[in-house]
Amino acid sequence: MHGEQADWSVTDHLLAAVVDQLAVANWMFATVNRDEDTDPAPYPEPLPRPGREDQPAGAEAVRVGGGEAPGASPADIVAFLSTP
């Protein structure tokens, strides 16, 4: 029913969010501490998610982990990940 989105559990989505946040934090650290004469580092691309239409061409969703999260709906995942 949910296609490739069903391949990812809540844990997989949360781990992908952690990876994205860590990449941004590392980018910020490198940007702030770079020499003034060097070129800025490119902003990190987010980890591809299953079922996303706005992914860069050729990007495929990767399997982050395993397991199932019983009782978690896609709406629960979106609500949890969009909380600041």
Summary of the structure (lengths in Angstrom):
residues: 84
radius of gyration: 15.7
end to end distance: 29.5
largest distance: 52.6
contacts: 159
relative contact order: 0.24
helix: 43%
strand: 0%
